[in-house]
C-alpha cells in the first residue's frame, strides 16, 4: 500500500477523535471570504453583481456576471516559499467538451474558469503573470502557471515556465472542493493538492531552472459558474500532512467516495487484474516479433524520427532528445500498420523504455470520417505532429500508456484514453511510481463491442464503455493501428500480436 493511501485511510479513520486536536503548524498571513466580509475594504474590492450562497455548512460568494470581479489586495505569491488554499463549489458539472468557434462570440475567454489570477480580467488566461484555472479543452486540465502567456506556448516553448498541469480532471456540481498550491522558488518545487491529495507537480525532466514572472500586487477571481469560499495565503511551504489535516479540519462536509476516487485515480489503488486471452473465435491477423529488418515491411513510418529500425533487442524507435519546442514537432513518429482490422480488436506487445521524459501511445480503429481506409484513399501523411491523432479527419481511439510529458504530472505512471477527433476523454489513471526503465513491460488492449480496456503488466489502467449516441461519433470498429512516439522517446518493442473478430461473413468482390 502506498504512502498516500495509508495516510488517507489513517486520517479518515481517526478524523473525529484526532484531527480536531491537532495543532495547526502554520498560520495564514492573509485570509479572505472566511466570514464573507467581501464588501469594499482595505483588503478586498468587489465590482459587479454577486450573491452569497450557503450550502452544507459553508458560505461562499458567487459573482453572477461575467463582468463581476473580486480583488484580493494582498497575497504571498512573491515570497520565496508559500502556500495558498481556497474552497470552491461548482454550480454545474465541470466536464470536458469539444469547443466550437461560435462559443466565443460574446466572451472570447469563456473557456477559462479562473480561481486566482493577477489579471484584472481573471478569465484572460494569457494576460496574467500568475493564474490558477481550470479549462475543459482537450484533456480537461487544472493549470497553475507562474508566467505570462498561454498554457500551450509556455508549457512547450523555451525557456520552460514554472507550471503545474493536471489533466483529465472534472468536478461535480454542488460539491465543496479545496485546492491547495504550494511553491518553493529557490528549489523549483511546485505542488498542487485537491482535498488534501497530491495531484500535480512540476516537470521532472527539464534540466534548467524554470522561468517565472512576478505576480502583480493584487489577485482577482470571478466566474458565474463558481462559488468561492475561504482563501488563505501562507508564507511557508506546507507539508502534505498539514495540508491534508487542514482540509479535514476545515471541511464542513466530507465525501469518502470523492476521496476514494481521488486516491484510486492518482494513486492507482485497487486497479483490477486482467485475465482475458483470445479463444478460437478470434483471428490472429498479425504476429511480428521484430527480430528481422523485413518485419518493418508491414508498416508505414510517418514523421522524421532519429531511428525506426530492428536491432538485437527488437524494434528501436527513437526521437530527438531535445527540449520540447514548436519547431521540433515534426521529429516525432507514427508506425502505422499497412493493413486494417475490423470488429472486436485485441492488441498486445512488449515495450521497454530506454530514456525518461518521453511519450508513447497506441492508436486503434483509425479510419476516415466515413469509415474509409484513409491510407488507401488519400495521400500518405508525412508530419510527425500530434495533430494527426486529434485534429484531422482520422477517427481513432488513442491510449497514452507511457507519458512523461510536461502537461501532466510526470513523476508517476499515467494512462489516458481518448476518442478522436472529438477530443473526448474516456478514462484516466495514475500510479504513484514512474514507469520502470530498462525492463520489458507487456501492453494489452482489448475492445469487445463498445467496451475498451487497456492493461499494463496485467493491471487494468484504463477502461471505458463507449456510446455512439452522445454527440461524439459512433463506436469505432474498423481501421489501422499505430504506435506513436513523441519527443524525448527511446523505446524497444517486440512480440506484436493483433487479433480481430467480426460479426460478418465477408466475400471480397475486388480489392
N, C-alpha and C positions, 0 to 999 in steps of 0.2 A: 504494500500500500504506500502511495506516495506521501510526501510530507504535507502537501497542500490538502489532500483528502483527510489525512489523520487529523490535521489541525482543525479543519472544518467540522469534522464529526465531534472532536473533543469539545470544541467551544459550543457547538449546538447542544451537546448533552449537558454541559454544566452552565448553560446560559442563565437560567433562573437563579441559581444559587451563587455563582461565582462572578459573572460579569458585572452585576451592579456594584460589587465591592472592589473591583479592580481600579487602581489609581490611574488616571489619565496622565501619561508621562509628559506630554507636551500640551501647552495651552495655545489656542489660536490667537494670533495677533489681531486679526480683523474678523468680525462675524457679521453677516448680513442675513436678513429675512428670517431670523430666528423668532422674532416676535412681530414680524410684518411691519416694522417701522420703516416703510418704504417710501413715505412721502418725502418731499424735498427737505433734506437735512444737510449737515456739513459733509456726510459721507456718501449719500445716495441722491440721485435725482431721477425722477420718473416723468417721462413725457408721453402723452397719448393715453388713450383709454386702457383701463385694466380692471381686474376684479380679484378678489380673494376667494379661493376655493378651499373648503375644509373637507377632508376625506381621510378616513381611517386614522383619526387621532393626530393628523398633521395638517397645517395650513400652508398654502403656497400662493404665489401671485401668478396670475395668468394675464399676459399682455394681449388684449383682444384685437389689436390692429397690427397689420404688418409694419406700420409706421411707429408703433409704440416701442420705446427703448427704456430700459432701466440701466442707469450708470452707477457703477461702483467706483468710488473715487480714490480708494487706497487698496493696495494688494502687495504681495511679496514676490511677484514673478521675477523681479530683477535682483533678488537676493541670490547668492551663490547656491544655497540649498533652500528647499522649501517644499510645501505640500498645499494643495487646495482640494477641498472636498465640497460636493454640492449634492443636494437632493432634488430630484425632479420626478414628475409624473406625466406621461403622455396622455393626451385626451383622445387619441386614436392610435391604432396599431401602427408602429413604425416598422415597415417591412419593405422588401425590395420590389421594384418595378422598373420597367424599361422606359426611360423618359422620352417624350416626343417634343419636337420643336415648338409646337403651339402652347405647351405648358408654360413657356417663359414669356408669353405675350405681355402680361402686366407686371410681373416680377421676375427679372432675369436671374435672381438669386434664390428662387424658391427651393432649389434642391439642396440648400444648406440649412440644416437645423442647428442653430448655434446654442451652445451652453455658455461659453465665455469667449469674448474677443476684444481686442483693443481697437477694432474698427468701430467708428460711430454708427455705422450700419452693420450690426453683427452678422447679418446674413451675407455680407460681401466678403466671402472667404479669402479671396486673393489679396485684398487690401490690408488685412491685419498682419501685424508683426507677430502676434500670438493668436491662436484660435484653437478652441476645443469644440468640435462639432461632429454631428452625425450626418451622413448622406446616404440615400437609398440607391445611388447609381452603382451599376456593375456588381462587384461584391459590396453589399451594404456595409458601410465602414464607419467606425468611430475613429476620429483623427485628432491627434494633438500635434500641432505644428508650431514650432518656435521660430518662425521666419515668415517674411512676406512672400506672397506668390501662391500659385496653385498647388494642390496636392501632388498631381502627377509630375508637374515640372520640378518641384522641389524634391520629390522622392527619388527621381531618376536622373537628374542633371547635376553637374558638378558646380560648386562643391556640395556634397550632400548636407541637407539641413537636419537639425535636431527634430526628429519625427517619431511619433508612435502611430501605428495604424493597426486597427483590429477589424478584420474582415468578417463577413457573414454574421453580423451582429444585428439582431432585431429586438424590439421592445414591445411588450403587450400594453394595451391601453389600461388605464385606471389601476396602475401599479406604481408604488413609490420605489425608486431606484436611487442608489448613492454611487456617484462617480468620485474617485479619488485619484489625483495625479500628483506624482512626486518627481523632483528633479535634483540632480547634483551636477551643476555645470562643469565644475573643475574635473570631474571624473567621467563626464559624458554618460551619465546614468539617468534613465527616464523610465518610470513605471506607471502603469495605468491599471486601476482596480475597478471592478464593478461589484457592488455589495460585498466589499472586503476580499474578493477573489482576484488574484492577479490574472489579467487577461492580455496585457500589452507591454511591450518592451522595445527599446531602440534596436536598430540594426546591429547585429553582432559581427558583421563581416566587413564593414567599411574600415579601412586601415588608418585613416587620418582623423583629425579632430572635426567634429560636426560644426557647421556654420550656424550661427544664431543671431537673430535681431533682437534688440532690447524691446521689451513691451512698453507701450505708452503709459502715461500716468494713470489713466482710468481704464476700466474694463466695462463691457457692455453685454447685455443679454436681451432677448426678446424674440418670441415666436408664438403665434396663436395656438399652436399645437401642444405647447409645453406649459406645465405648471412648475414654477421654480420655488424651492423652499431653501432651508438653511444652507448658506455658503460660508465656508470657513477657510481662512488663509493662515498658514504656519510659516515660520522662518527656519524650519528644520525638515529634514527628510525623515518621515515617519517610517517605522518598521512595518513589515507585513502583519505582525501580531497586533501592533497598536491600531493599525488601520482596520483590521477585522474587529477588534474589540470596540472601537469607536462606532463602527457600523451597527453592531449588535446592541450597543448601549443606546444609540440614538434612534433605532428603528421603532416606529410606533406600531407597525405590523410586520410580521415576518412570515415568509413563504418558504417552507422546507423544499417544496417542489422546485422553485426557482433556483435555490441554492444547489440542489442536487443536479439540476440541468446544467448549471454553470460549471460545476465540478466535473460532470460527465463530459461536457464539451471541451473544456480546456485542460482537463487532467487525464481524460480517457478512461476513467474508472468504469468498470462494468461493461466494456465493449465485448460483444459476443464472439464466439469462435465459429469458424466456417468449416463445415464438414462435407460439402457437396462435391460430387465428381460426375462427369458426363457418363450416361449409360448408352446402350446401343441405339437409342433413338436420335442421338446426336451424330453428325458427320464431322469427322476431322478434316478440315479444309486446308489447314496449313500446319506444317511441322518442320521447323527450321532451328537447327542447333547453333547456327552462326559459327561453324567450325571450318568453313572454306569460303574463299572470296566469292565464288559463284552464288552463294546464298543471297548476296545483295542484288542479284538479277530479279528478285521477286519484289523489288521496292523502287520507288522514285524518291530521290533526295531533293527537297525543296529548301532553298536557303544557301548560305555561304558559310559553312562551319569550318573549323580547323581540321576536323577529321571525321569521316564515317568510313570505317574500314574493319575488316576482320583480322584479329591477331590471335595469339595463342590462348587468350582468355575468353574469346568470344567476339562480339561486336563492340568496338570502341566508338562512341560518339563524344566529340569534344568541341566546345565552342570557346570563343576567346575569353580569357580571364582578365578582363579589364573592368573598371567601374562602369556601371550601367548608365549609359547616356543615350540620347535620341539617335546620334549618328552611328551608333554601333548596332542598331536593332536588326539590320539585315543579316548580321553574322550569327543568326540563330537558325534552327534547322527543324524540319519535319521529315520523318521517314515514313512515307505512305506505302501501304500495301498496293500493289498493282491491281489486285483483284478485289471484288466486292463480296460481301456476305449478306445473307437475308434471313430474317426471322429472329428467333431467340439466338443469343450470342454468348459464347464463353471464350475469354482470352486469358492466357497465363504466360508469364515469362519470369525469368530471374534477372535481377539488376544489382549492380554493385556501384556505390558512389565512391569515386576516387578523389574528389575535391569538394570542400564545403562551399556553400554560398550559391548553389545553382537551383535549377528547377527542371523537373521532367514531368510530363503529363501524357496521358493516354487519351486519344480521340477515338470514338467508336460511332458506328451508324452514320458516317459522314456522307451526305448526298447533297444534290442541288435542291432548290426550293420546291420542285415538283417531283422529288424522289429520283431524279435522273442521276446518272453517273457523271459527276462534274469533271472527272479526269478524262473521260472519253468524249464528252460533248463540247468542252471548252478548252482553250489553250491551257497548258500546264502552268501553274503558278510558280514564281521563282523567288519571291520575297520571303525572308525568314521571320518577318514581323508577326507579332501576336494577332494582328487584325484578321488573319485567315481563320483563327479559332472562333472569334466572337463578332467580327464586324463586317463580314462579307456574306455572300449568298451561298454559304455552305452550312447546312444544318448538321448538328452533331451534339453528342454528349461529350464533355471533356472532364477528365478526372486528374486533378493535380495531386499526385500521390507522393511526390518528393518536392518540397517547396521551402527554400531558404532565402526568399527574396525580401526586400526591404518594406514591402507594403502590407506585411502582416508579421506578427511575432515570429522570429526565425531562430530562436534558441531552443525550439521544440520541434516535434514532428507534426506537420499539418497535412490534412487531406481535405480537398474541396471538390465537390461535384457540381457541374453547371450544365445548363441546357442552352444551346446557341442556335441562331443568332439573337435570341431573346434576352440574353444576359440574365437568365433565370436561375438563381442559386437553389440547388436541390438539397445538399447535405454538406455539413462541415464537422470536423472533429480535430482535436489535437491531443498529442501525448506530451507529457512534460519532459520527456527525454528526446534529444535530437536523433535523427536517423543515423544509425551506426555506420561508420565509414569503413571501406575496405573489407567488407564481408558481403556475402551474397544474401539477398532478400528475395522472397517469392511474391510476385503480384498475381492476383486473380480478380478478374472482372466477370460478373455474370448478369445477364439480362434475360429474364423469363417473362414474356408478356410486357407489362408495364412496370415491373419491379426491377430496380437496378441495385447491385451490391458490389462494393469494392473492398478488397481484402489484401492486407499486407501481413505476411508471415502467419497466416491463419487467423488473424484478428480482423473483424469487420470494422472498417474505418468509415465508410460512407454507405448509406442505404436510403433509398427513396422509391416511392411508388408514384410514377408519373401519371398525368391525366391529360388526355387530348382535348379537353373541353374547358380549359382555363385561360384561354387567350394567349397561350404560349406554344401554339403549334401542336401537331399530332404527336403521339408516341412514335419515336423513330424506330424502324426495324429493317433498314437496308442501308448499305454503304460501305465505304472503305474504313480501315483503321489506320491510325498513325501514332508513332511515338515522337514526341516533341521535346527538344531540349533548348532552354533559353541560355542567356549569357552566364558565364562562370561554370557551366556544367561540364563535367567529365565523368562519364559513366560507362560501364561494361554491361552488355546484355547477352543472354544466352537462353536456349531452350524455349523458343516461342512456339506456342500451340494455340490454334484457333479452331473452334467448333461452332457450327450453327445448326439450327433445327427449324425447318419451315413447316407450316400447316398445309402448303400447297404441293400438288404433284405437277411437275413442270415438264413440258416438252419444247425445246428450243426450235423455232422456225428458221431464224437466221441470227447469227452472232455478228 
